[in-house]
Amino acid sequence: MSWADSLIRISTYEVDELQKRLKEVLDRQDAAERRIDDLDLEAEEEKLRARADAAIAWCHPDYLRAWRLRRARAEAELAAIALEAEGARDALAQAYEALKKVEHVAELARQAQAKTELRIENAGLDEIALRNSHTARDLKRRG
């Protein structure tokens, strides 16, 4: 059943590609989360430096404004990536469901083919049995 095998291969390929895409998106999401954590850590370090040095403390409000902007951008990027990850998960789930449907249809087709082959084989055996019974009856009549 080459058509079924081809459909299964195509569906499996699609699932594999979507798994790779999801992994890539999740890796980007992890990187974005790490960037936010790094920004938070950097802000804490700057706060400690500002407490220790008056010259740095003078610039600290400007640093905080820039830090808030960078963090807001990083959070917006993370939110966009989270939406993309959700879409990738949905696409993967749909592709997996389609693969299972194709596998089910292929299995039903295999079973139907096996039933057809068994019916043909039984019909052939019935024909042989009928011929043998006719031959045996003819031999009894002659003999």
DSSP file (Angstrom, degrees, kcal/mol; ACC not computed):
  #  RESIDUE AA STRUCTURE BP1 BP2  ACC     N-H-->O    O-->H-N    N-H-->O    O-->H-N    TCO  KAPPA ALPHA  PHI   PSI    X-CA   Y-CA   Z-CA
    1    1 A M     >        0   0    0      0, 0.0     4,-2.1     0, 0.0     3,-0.3   0.000 360.0 360.0 360.0  76.9    0.0    0.0    0.0
    2    2 A S  H  >  +     0   0    0      1,-0.2     4,-2.7     2,-0.2     5,-0.2   0.825 360.0  59.5 -66.5 -31.8    2.3    2.6   -1.2
    3    3 A W  H  > S+     0   0    0      2,-0.2     4,-2.3     1,-0.2    -1,-0.2   0.919 108.8  45.1 -63.5 -40.9   -0.2    5.4   -1.0
    4    4 A A  H  > S+     0   0    0     -3,-0.3     4,-2.6     2,-0.2    -2,-0.2   0.922 113.4  49.2 -68.4 -43.6   -0.7    4.9    2.7
    5    5 A D  H  X S+     0   0    0     -4,-2.1     4,-2.5     1,-0.2    -2,-0.2   0.899 111.6  50.0 -62.6 -39.3    3.1    4.6    3.3
    6    6 A S  H  X S+     0   0    0     -4,-2.7     4,-2.6     2,-0.2    -2,-0.2   0.925 111.4  47.6 -64.5 -44.3    3.6    7.8    1.4
    7    7 A L  H  X S+     0   0    0     -4,-2.3     4,-2.7     2,-0.2    -2,-0.2   0.895 112.5  49.5 -64.1 -39.1    0.9    9.7    3.3
    8    8 A I  H  X S+     0   0    0     -4,-2.6     4,-2.8     2,-0.2     5,-0.2   0.922 111.2  49.4 -65.5 -42.7    2.4    8.4    6.6
    9    9 A R  H  X S+     0   0    0     -4,-2.5     4,-2.5     2,-0.2    -2,-0.2   0.923 112.8  47.2 -61.7 -43.7    5.9    9.5    5.6
   10   10 A I  H  X S+     0   0    0     -4,-2.6     4,-2.3     2,-0.2    -2,-0.2   0.926 114.3  46.4 -63.9 -44.9    4.6   12.9    4.6
   11   11 A S  H  X S+     0   0    0     -4,-2.7     4,-2.4     2,-0.2    -2,-0.2   0.895 112.5  50.2 -65.8 -39.5    2.7   13.3    7.8
   12   12 A T  H  X S+     0   0    0     -4,-2.8     4,-2.7     2,-0.2    -1,-0.2   0.908 109.7  51.3 -64.4 -41.4    5.6   12.1    9.9
   13   13 A Y  H  X S+     0   0    0     -4,-2.5     4,-2.7     2,-0.2    -2,-0.2   0.918 109.8  50.1 -60.4 -43.9    7.9   14.6    8.1
   14   14 A E  H  X S+     0   0    0     -4,-2.3     4,-2.4     2,-0.2    -2,-0.2   0.919 111.0  48.6 -62.2 -43.5    5.4   17.4    8.9
   15   15 A V  H  X S+     0   0    0     -4,-2.4     4,-2.2     2,-0.2    -2,-0.2   0.928 111.9  49.9 -61.4 -44.7    5.3   16.4   12.6
   16   16 A D  H  X S+     0   0    0     -4,-2.7     4,-2.2     1,-0.2    -2,-0.2   0.915 111.3  48.5 -60.7 -43.5    9.1   16.2   12.7
   17   17 A E  H  X S+     0   0    0     -4,-2.7     4,-2.3     1,-0.2    -1,-0.2   0.899 111.8  49.0 -64.7 -40.3    9.4   19.7   11.1
   18   18 A L  H  X S+     0   0    0     -4,-2.4     4,-2.6     2,-0.2    -1,-0.2   0.846 108.8  53.6 -69.3 -32.5    6.9   21.2   13.5
   19   19 A Q  H  X S+     0   0    0     -4,-2.2     4,-2.4     2,-0.2    -2,-0.2   0.913 109.7  48.2 -65.1 -41.5    8.7   19.6   16.5
   20   20 A K  H  X S+     0   0    0     -4,-2.2     4,-2.3     2,-0.2    -2,-0.2   0.917 112.0  49.6 -63.1 -42.6   11.9   21.2   15.3
   21   21 A R  H  X S+     0   0    0     -4,-2.3     4,-2.5     2,-0.2    -2,-0.2   0.924 110.9  49.0 -62.5 -44.6   10.1   24.6   14.9
   22   22 A L  H  X S+     0   0    0     -4,-2.6     4,-2.9     1,-0.2     5,-0.2   0.914 110.3  51.2 -61.8 -42.5    8.6   24.3   18.4
   23   23 A K  H  X S+     0   0    0     -4,-2.4     4,-2.4     1,-0.2    -1,-0.2   0.915 110.4  49.3 -60.5 -42.5   12.0   23.5   19.9
   24   24 A E  H  X S+     0   0    0     -4,-2.3     4,-2.2     2,-0.2    -2,-0.2   0.912 112.4  47.4 -63.1 -42.9   13.5   26.5   18.1
   25   25 A V  H  X S+     0   0    0     -4,-2.5     4,-2.3     2,-0.2    -2,-0.2   0.916 112.2  49.4 -65.3 -42.9   10.7   28.7   19.5
   26   26 A L  H  X S+     0   0    0     -4,-2.9     4,-2.5     2,-0.2    -2,-0.2   0.864 109.1  52.9 -66.1 -34.7   11.1   27.3   23.0
   27   27 A D  H  X S+     0   0    0     -4,-2.4     4,-2.3    -5,-0.2    -1,-0.2   0.913 110.1  47.8 -64.3 -41.8   14.9   27.9   22.8
   28   28 A R  H  X S+     0   0    0     -4,-2.2     4,-2.4     2,-0.2    -2,-0.2   0.882 110.3  52.8 -64.9 -36.7   14.2   31.5   21.9
   29   29 A Q  H  X S+     0   0    0     -4,-2.3     4,-2.4     2,-0.2    -2,-0.2   0.923 109.1  48.6 -64.5 -43.6   11.7   31.8   24.7
   30   30 A D  H  X S+     0   0    0     -4,-2.5     4,-2.4     1,-0.2    -2,-0.2   0.911 111.1  50.6 -61.0 -42.0   14.3   30.5   27.2
   31   31 A A  H  X S+     0   0    0     -4,-2.3     4,-2.3     1,-0.2    -2,-0.2   0.902 110.0  49.8 -63.6 -40.7   16.9   33.0   25.8
   32   32 A A  H  X S+     0   0    0     -4,-2.4     4,-2.0     2,-0.2    -1,-0.2   0.897 110.5  50.0 -65.2 -39.8   14.4   35.9   26.2
   33   33 A E  H  X S+     0   0    0     -4,-2.4     4,-2.3     1,-0.2    -2,-0.2   0.898 110.1  50.7 -65.0 -39.3   13.7   34.8   29.8
   34   34 A R  H  X S+     0   0    0     -4,-2.4     4,-2.9     2,-0.2    -2,-0.2   0.893 107.2  54.2 -64.8 -38.6   17.4   34.7   30.5
   35   35 A R  H  X S+     0   0    0     -4,-2.3     4,-2.5     2,-0.2    -2,-0.2   0.912 109.2  48.0 -61.1 -41.4   17.8   38.2   29.1
   36   36 A I  H  X S+     0   0    0     -4,-2.0     4,-2.4     2,-0.2    -2,-0.2   0.924 112.3  48.7 -64.5 -43.4   15.1   39.5   31.4
   37   37 A D  H  X S+     0   0    0     -4,-2.3     4,-2.5     1,-0.2    -2,-0.2   0.908 111.4  50.2 -61.9 -40.9   16.8   37.8   34.4
   38   38 A D  H  X S+     0   0    0     -4,-2.9     4,-2.8     2,-0.2    -2,-0.2   0.904 109.7  50.8 -64.3 -40.8   20.1   39.3   33.3
   39   39 A L  H  X S+     0   0    0     -4,-2.5     4,-2.3     2,-0.2    -2,-0.2   0.911 110.7  48.9 -62.5 -41.6   18.6   42.7   33.1
   40   40 A D  H  X S+     0   0    0     -4,-2.4     4,-2.0     2,-0.2    -2,-0.2   0.915 112.5  47.8 -64.1 -42.4   17.1   42.3   36.6
   41   41 A L  H  X S+     0   0    0     -4,-2.5     4,-2.3     1,-0.2    -2,-0.2   0.914 111.0  51.4 -63.9 -42.5   20.5   41.2   37.9
   42   42 A E  H  X S+     0   0    0     -4,-2.8     4,-2.5     1,-0.2    -2,-0.2   0.900 108.1  52.3 -60.9 -41.3   22.2   44.1   36.2
   43   43 A A  H  X S+     0   0    0     -4,-2.3     4,-2.2     1,-0.2    -1,-0.2   0.900 108.9  49.7 -63.4 -40.9   19.7   46.5   37.8
   44   44 A E  H  X S+     0   0    0     -4,-2.0     4,-2.0     2,-0.2    -1,-0.2   0.916 111.1  49.4 -64.1 -41.5   20.4   45.1   41.2
   45   45 A E  H  X S+     0   0    0     -4,-2.3     4,-2.4     1,-0.2    -2,-0.2   0.910 111.1  49.6 -63.7 -41.4   24.2   45.5   40.7
   46   46 A E  H  X S+     0   0    0     -4,-2.5     4,-2.6     1,-0.2    -1,-0.2   0.871 107.8  54.2 -65.3 -36.3   23.8   49.1   39.5
   47   47 A K  H  X S+     0   0    0     -4,-2.2     4,-1.7     2,-0.2    -1,-0.2   0.915 109.6  47.5 -63.9 -41.8   21.7   49.9   42.5
   48   48 A L  H  X S+     0   0    0     -4,-2.0     4,-1.7     2,-0.2    -2,-0.2   0.906 112.3  49.4 -65.8 -41.0   24.5   48.6   44.8
   49   49 A R  H  X S+     0   0    0     -4,-2.4     4,-2.3     1,-0.2     8,-0.2   0.903 108.7  53.3 -63.2 -40.5   27.1   50.6   42.8
   50   50 A A  H  < S+     0   0    0     -4,-2.6     7,-0.4     1,-0.2    -1,-0.2   0.858 108.4  49.9 -64.7 -34.6   24.9   53.7   43.1
   51   51 A R  H  < S+     0   0    0     -4,-1.7    -1,-0.2     1,-0.2    -2,-0.2   0.856 115.4  43.7 -69.6 -33.7   24.7   53.3   46.9
   52   52 A A  H  < S+     0   0    0     -4,-1.7     2,-0.5     1,-0.2    -2,-0.2   0.783 117.3  42.8 -82.9 -27.0   28.5   52.9   47.1
   53   53 A D     X  -     0   0    0     -4,-2.3     4,-2.1    -5,-0.1    -1,-0.2  -0.975  60.7-157.0-130.5 122.5   29.5   55.7   44.7
   54   54 A A  H  > S+     0   0    0     -2,-0.5     4,-1.7     1,-0.2    -1,-0.1   0.826  95.6  57.2 -66.2 -32.8   27.9   59.2   44.6
   55   55 A A  H  > S+     0   0    0      1,-0.2     4,-0.7     2,-0.2    -1,-0.2   0.886 110.8  43.2 -66.4 -38.5   29.0   59.8   41.0
   56   56 A I  H >> S+     0   0    0     -7,-0.2     4,-1.0     1,-0.2     3,-0.6   0.862 108.8  58.8 -73.1 -36.5   27.2   56.7   39.9
   57   57 A A  H 3< S+     0   0    0     -4,-2.1     3,-0.4    -7,-0.4    -2,-0.2   0.856  98.9  59.4 -61.2 -34.7   24.2   57.6   42.0
   58   58 A W  H 3< S+     0   0    0     -4,-1.7    -1,-0.2     1,-0.2     4,-0.2   0.853 112.5  38.2 -61.7 -35.2   23.8   60.9   40.2
   59   59 A C  H XX S+     0   0    0     -4,-0.7     4,-2.2    -3,-0.6     3,-0.5   0.522  91.1  95.3 -91.6  -8.5   23.4   58.9   36.8
   60   60 A H  H 3X S+     0   0    0     -4,-1.0     4,-2.7    -3,-0.4     5,-0.2   0.856  77.6  55.6 -58.7 -41.0   21.3   56.2   38.3
   61   61 A P  H 3> S+     0   0    0      0, 0.0     4,-2.0     0, 0.0    -1,-0.2   0.901 110.0  47.4 -59.4 -38.7   17.8   57.7   37.5
   62   62 A D  H <> S+     0   0    0     -3,-0.5     4,-2.3    -4,-0.2     5,-0.2   0.922 111.1  51.3 -66.0 -42.3   18.8   57.9   33.8
   63   63 A Y  H  X S+     0   0    0     -4,-2.2     4,-2.9     1,-0.2    -1,-0.2   0.924 108.6  51.9 -58.8 -43.8   20.1   54.3   34.0
   64   64 A L  H  X S+     0   0    0     -4,-2.7     4,-2.7     2,-0.2    -1,-0.2   0.887 108.0  51.1 -62.8 -39.9   16.7   53.2   35.5
   65   65 A R  H  X S+     0   0    0     -4,-2.0     4,-1.9     2,-0.2    -1,-0.2   0.942 114.1  43.6 -62.3 -45.6   14.7   54.8   32.7
   66   66 A A  H  X S+     0   0    0     -4,-2.3     4,-2.5     1,-0.2    -2,-0.2   0.896 113.0  52.9 -65.3 -39.6   16.9   53.1   30.1
   67   67 A W  H  X S+     0   0    0     -4,-2.9     4,-2.9    -5,-0.2     5,-0.2   0.917 107.1  51.5 -62.6 -43.7   16.7   49.8   32.0
   68   68 A R  H  X S+     0   0    0     -4,-2.7     4,-2.6     2,-0.2    -1,-0.2   0.898 110.4  49.4 -60.7 -40.6   12.9   50.0   32.1
   69   69 A L  H  X S+     0   0    0     -4,-1.9     4,-2.4     2,-0.2    -2,-0.2   0.936 112.7  46.4 -64.1 -46.0   12.7   50.5   28.4
   70   70 A R  H  X S+     0   0    0     -4,-2.5     4,-2.4     1,-0.2    -2,-0.2   0.909 114.4  48.0 -62.8 -40.9   15.0   47.6   27.7
   71   71 A R  H  X S+     0   0    0     -4,-2.9     4,-2.7     2,-0.2    -1,-0.2   0.906 110.3  51.5 -67.2 -40.4   13.1   45.4   30.1
   72   72 A A  H  X S+     0   0    0     -4,-2.6     4,-2.4    -5,-0.2    -2,-0.2   0.909 111.2  48.1 -62.2 -41.8    9.8   46.4   28.5
   73   73 A R  H  X S+     0   0    0     -4,-2.4     4,-2.5     2,-0.2    -2,-0.2   0.920 112.1  49.3 -63.1 -42.7   11.1   45.5   25.1
   74   74 A A  H  X S+     0   0    0     -4,-2.4     4,-2.4     1,-0.2    -2,-0.2   0.893 111.8  48.6 -64.9 -39.5   12.4   42.2   26.4
   75   75 A E  H  X S+     0   0    0     -4,-2.7     4,-2.5     2,-0.2    -1,-0.2   0.887 110.9  50.5 -67.2 -38.4    9.0   41.4   28.0
   76   76 A A  H  X S+     0   0    0     -4,-2.4     4,-2.3     2,-0.2    -2,-0.2   0.912 111.3  48.7 -65.0 -41.3    7.2   42.3   24.8
   77   77 A E  H  X S+     0   0    0     -4,-2.5     4,-2.6     2,-0.2    -2,-0.2   0.917 111.1  50.3 -62.7 -42.7    9.5   40.0   22.9
   78   78 A L  H  X S+     0   0    0     -4,-2.4     4,-2.4     1,-0.2    -2,-0.2   0.900 109.8  50.4 -62.7 -40.8    8.9   37.3   25.4
   79   79 A A  H  X S+     0   0    0     -4,-2.5     4,-2.0     2,-0.2    -1,-0.2   0.908 111.3  48.4 -64.2 -41.3    5.1   37.7   25.1
   80   80 A A  H  X S+     0   0    0     -4,-2.3     4,-2.2     1,-0.2    -2,-0.2   0.909 112.3  48.5 -64.8 -41.2    5.4   37.5   21.3
   81   81 A I  H  X S+     0   0    0     -4,-2.6     4,-2.8     2,-0.2    -2,-0.2   0.881 108.1  55.0 -66.5 -37.2    7.5   34.4   21.5
   82   82 A A  H  X S+     0   0    0     -4,-2.4     4,-2.2     2,-0.2    -1,-0.2   0.903 109.1  47.7 -62.6 -40.9    5.0   32.9   24.0
   83   83 A L  H  X S+     0   0    0     -4,-2.0     4,-2.3     2,-0.2    -2,-0.2   0.911 111.9  49.9 -64.4 -41.5    2.2   33.4   21.5
   84   84 A E  H  X S+     0   0    0     -4,-2.2     4,-2.5     1,-0.2    -2,-0.2   0.898 109.7  51.2 -63.1 -40.2    4.4   31.9   18.8
   85   85 A A  H  X S+     0   0    0     -4,-2.8     4,-2.6     2,-0.2    -1,-0.2   0.897 108.7  51.3 -64.0 -40.4    5.1   28.9   21.0
   86   86 A E  H  X S+     0   0    0     -4,-2.2     4,-2.3     2,-0.2    -2,-0.2   0.920 111.6  47.3 -62.3 -43.3    1.4   28.5   21.6
   87   87 A G  H  X S+     0   0    0     -4,-2.3     4,-2.6     2,-0.2    -2,-0.2   0.892 111.4  50.8 -64.3 -39.7    0.7   28.5   17.9
   88   88 A A  H  X S+     0   0    0     -4,-2.5     4,-2.4     2,-0.2    -2,-0.2   0.889 110.0  50.0 -65.7 -39.1    3.6   26.1   17.3
   89   89 A R  H  X S+     0   0    0     -4,-2.6     4,-2.7     2,-0.2    -2,-0.2   0.922 111.6  48.4 -64.1 -43.3    2.2   23.7   19.9
   90   90 A D  H  X S+     0   0    0     -4,-2.3     4,-2.5     2,-0.2    -2,-0.2   0.924 112.1  48.6 -62.3 -44.3   -1.3   23.9   18.3
   91   91 A A  H  X S+     0   0    0     -4,-2.6     4,-2.5     1,-0.2    -1,-0.2   0.903 112.2  49.1 -62.9 -40.7    0.1   23.2   14.9
   92   92 A L  H  X S+     0   0    0     -4,-2.4     4,-2.7     2,-0.2    -2,-0.2   0.913 110.5  50.3 -64.9 -42.5    2.1   20.3   16.2
   93   93 A A  H  X S+     0   0    0     -4,-2.7     4,-2.4     1,-0.2    -2,-0.2   0.910 112.4  47.2 -62.4 -41.8   -0.9   18.9   17.9
   94   94 A Q  H  X S+     0   0    0     -4,-2.5     4,-2.5     2,-0.2    -2,-0.2   0.907 112.7  48.7 -66.2 -41.3   -3.0   19.2   14.7
   95   95 A A  H  X S+     0   0    0     -4,-2.5     4,-2.4     2,-0.2    -2,-0.2   0.900 112.0  49.2 -65.9 -39.4   -0.2   17.6   12.6
   96   96 A Y  H  X S+     0   0    0     -4,-2.7     4,-2.4     2,-0.2    -2,-0.2   0.913 110.9  49.9 -65.3 -41.8    0.1   14.7   15.1
   97   97 A E  H  X S+     0   0    0     -4,-2.4     4,-2.1     1,-0.2    -2,-0.2   0.911 110.7  49.8 -61.9 -42.1   -3.7   14.2   15.1
   98   98 A A  H  X S+     0   0    0     -4,-2.5     4,-2.5     2,-0.2    -2,-0.2   0.897 109.1  52.6 -63.7 -39.8   -3.6   14.2   11.3
   99   99 A L  H  X S+     0   0    0     -4,-2.4     4,-2.7     1,-0.2    -2,-0.2   0.926 109.2  48.9 -60.6 -44.9   -0.8   11.6   11.4
  100  100 A K  H  X S+     0   0    0     -4,-2.4     4,-2.3     1,-0.2    -1,-0.2   0.883 110.8  50.7 -64.6 -37.4   -2.8    9.4   13.7
  101  101 A K  H  X S+     0   0    0     -4,-2.1     4,-2.8     2,-0.2    -1,-0.2   0.925 111.0  48.1 -64.6 -43.7   -5.8    9.7   11.4
  102  102 A V  H  X S+     0   0    0     -4,-2.5     4,-2.7     1,-0.2    -2,-0.2   0.919 112.1  49.4 -62.6 -43.3   -3.7    8.7    8.3
  103  103 A E  H  X S+     0   0    0     -4,-2.7     4,-2.2     2,-0.2    -1,-0.2   0.898 111.9  49.3 -62.4 -39.2   -2.2    5.8   10.2
  104  104 A H  H  X S+     0   0    0     -4,-2.3     4,-2.6     2,-0.2    -2,-0.2   0.935 112.1  47.0 -65.6 -45.9   -5.8    4.7   11.2
  105  105 A V  H  X S+     0   0    0     -4,-2.8     4,-2.5     1,-0.2    -2,-0.2   0.906 112.1  51.4 -62.3 -41.0   -7.1    5.0    7.7
  106  106 A A  H  X S+     0   0    0     -4,-2.7     4,-2.4    -5,-0.2    -1,-0.2   0.902 110.2  49.1 -63.2 -40.1   -4.0    3.1    6.4
  107  107 A E  H  X S+     0   0    0     -4,-2.2     4,-2.6     2,-0.2    -2,-0.2   0.910 110.7  49.8 -66.4 -41.2   -4.7    0.3    9.0
  108  108 A L  H  X S+     0   0    0     -4,-2.6     4,-2.5     2,-0.2    -2,-0.2   0.902 111.2  49.9 -62.3 -39.9   -8.3    0.1    8.0
  109  109 A A  H  X S+     0   0    0     -4,-2.5     4,-2.5     2,-0.2    -2,-0.2   0.897 110.4  50.1 -65.5 -40.0   -7.2   -0.1    4.3
  110  110 A R  H  X S+     0   0    0     -4,-2.4     4,-2.5     2,-0.2    -2,-0.2   0.919 111.8  48.0 -63.0 -43.0   -4.8   -2.9    5.2
  111  111 A Q  H  X S+     0   0    0     -4,-2.6     4,-2.5     2,-0.2    -2,-0.2   0.914 111.8  49.3 -64.4 -42.0   -7.5   -4.8    7.1
  112  112 A A  H  X S+     0   0    0     -4,-2.5     4,-2.5     2,-0.2    -2,-0.2   0.910 111.7  49.4 -63.2 -41.4   -9.9   -4.4    4.2
  113  113 A Q  H  X S+     0   0    0     -4,-2.5     4,-2.7     2,-0.2    -2,-0.2   0.904 110.7  50.0 -63.4 -41.4   -7.2   -5.6    1.8
  114  114 A A  H  X S+     0   0    0     -4,-2.5     4,-2.5     2,-0.2    -2,-0.2   0.905 110.9  49.3 -64.6 -40.8   -6.5   -8.6    4.0
  115  115 A K  H  X S+     0   0    0     -4,-2.5     4,-2.7     2,-0.2    -2,-0.2   0.915 111.7  49.2 -63.3 -42.4  -10.3   -9.4    4.2
  116  116 A T  H  X S+     0   0    0     -4,-2.5     4,-2.5     2,-0.2    -2,-0.2   0.926 112.1  48.0 -62.6 -45.0  -10.5   -9.2    0.4
  117  117 A E  H  X S+     0   0    0     -4,-2.7     4,-2.6     1,-0.2    -1,-0.2   0.897 112.4  49.2 -63.3 -39.9   -7.5  -11.4   -0.1
  118  118 A L  H  X S+     0   0    0     -4,-2.5     4,-2.9     2,-0.2    -2,-0.2   0.905 110.7  50.5 -65.7 -41.1   -9.0  -13.9    2.4
  119  119 A R  H  X S+     0   0    0     -4,-2.7     4,-2.5     2,-0.2    -2,-0.2   0.917 112.1  47.2 -61.3 -43.5  -12.3  -13.8    0.6
  120  120 A I  H  X S+     0   0    0     -4,-2.5     4,-2.3     2,-0.2    -2,-0.2   0.915 113.3  48.4 -64.3 -43.1  -10.6  -14.5   -2.7
  121  121 A E  H  X S+     0   0    0     -4,-2.6     4,-2.5     2,-0.2    -2,-0.2   0.920 112.6  47.9 -63.7 -43.2   -8.6  -17.3   -1.2
  122  122 A N  H  X S+     0   0    0     -4,-2.9     4,-2.8     2,-0.2    -2,-0.2   0.885 110.3  52.3 -65.2 -38.0  -11.7  -18.9    0.3
  123  123 A A  H  X S+     0   0    0     -4,-2.5     4,-2.4     2,-0.2    -1,-0.2   0.908 110.6  48.5 -63.8 -40.6  -13.5  -18.6   -3.0
  124  124 A G  H  X S+     0   0    0     -4,-2.3     4,-2.3     2,-0.2    -2,-0.2   0.913 112.5  47.6 -64.3 -42.2  -10.6  -20.3   -4.7
  125  125 A L  H  X S+     0   0    0     -4,-2.5     4,-2.6     2,-0.2    -2,-0.2   0.893 111.0  51.7 -66.2 -38.5  -10.6  -23.1   -2.0
  126  126 A D  H  X S+     0   0    0     -4,-2.8     4,-2.8     2,-0.2    -2,-0.2   0.912 109.4  50.4 -62.4 -41.2  -14.4  -23.4   -2.3
  127  127 A E  H  X S+     0   0    0     -4,-2.4     4,-2.5     2,-0.2    -2,-0.2   0.915 110.9  48.2 -63.9 -42.1  -14.1  -23.8   -6.1
  128  128 A I  H  X S+     0   0    0     -4,-2.3     4,-2.6     2,-0.2    -2,-0.2   0.916 112.1  49.7 -62.9 -42.1  -11.4  -26.5   -5.7
  129  129 A A  H  X S+     0   0    0     -4,-2.6     4,-2.5     2,-0.2    -2,-0.2   0.909 110.8  49.6 -64.3 -41.3  -13.6  -28.3   -3.1
  130  130 A L  H  X S+     0   0    0     -4,-2.8     4,-2.6     2,-0.2     5,-0.2   0.924 111.6  48.6 -62.3 -44.2  -16.6  -28.1   -5.5
  131  131 A R  H  X S+     0   0    0     -4,-2.5     4,-2.8     1,-0.2    -2,-0.2   0.919 112.0  49.2 -61.4 -43.2  -14.5  -29.5   -8.4
  132  132 A N  H  X S+     0   0    0     -4,-2.6     4,-2.7     2,-0.2    -1,-0.2   0.899 111.5  48.6 -64.5 -39.3  -13.2  -32.3   -6.1
  133  133 A S  H  X S+     0   0    0     -4,-2.5     4,-2.3     2,-0.2    -2,-0.2   0.901 113.3  47.3 -68.6 -38.3  -16.7  -33.2   -5.0
  134  134 A H  H  X S+     0   0    0     -4,-2.6     4,-2.5     2,-0.2    -2,-0.2   0.904 113.3  48.6 -66.2 -40.8  -17.9  -33.2   -8.6
  135  135 A T  H  X S+     0   0    0     -4,-2.8     4,-2.2    -5,-0.2    -2,-0.2   0.915 112.1  48.4 -65.1 -42.3  -15.0  -35.3   -9.7
  136  136 A A  H  X S+     0   0    0     -4,-2.7     4,-1.8     2,-0.2    -2,-0.2   0.897 112.3  49.2 -65.6 -39.5  -15.6  -37.7   -6.8
  137  137 A R  H  X S+     0   0    0     -4,-2.3     4,-2.2     2,-0.2    -2,-0.2   0.911 110.9  49.9 -65.3 -42.7  -19.3  -37.9   -7.7
  138  138 A D  H  X S+     0   0    0     -4,-2.5     4,-2.0     1,-0.2    -2,-0.2   0.890 109.6  51.0 -63.6 -39.6  -18.5  -38.6  -11.3
  139  139 A L  H  X S+     0   0    0     -4,-2.2     4,-2.1     2,-0.2    -1,-0.2   0.871 108.8  51.6 -66.3 -36.4  -16.0  -41.3  -10.4
  140  140 A K  H  < S+     0   0    0     -4,-1.8    -2,-0.2     2,-0.2    -1,-0.2   0.901 109.7  50.1 -66.4 -41.4  -18.7  -43.0   -8.2
  141  141 A R  H  < S+     0   0    0     -4,-2.2    -2,-0.2     1,-0.2    -1,-0.2   0.897 115.1  42.8 -64.9 -40.0  -21.2  -42.9  -11.0
  142  142 A R  H  <        0   0    0     -4,-2.0    -1,-0.2     1,-0.2    -2,-0.2   0.851 360.0 360.0 -73.8 -33.9  -18.7  -44.5  -13.4
  143  143 A G     <        0   0    0     -4,-2.1    -1,-0.2    -5,-0.2    -2,-0.2   0.474 360.0 360.0 -89.8 360.0  -17.4  -47.0  -11.1
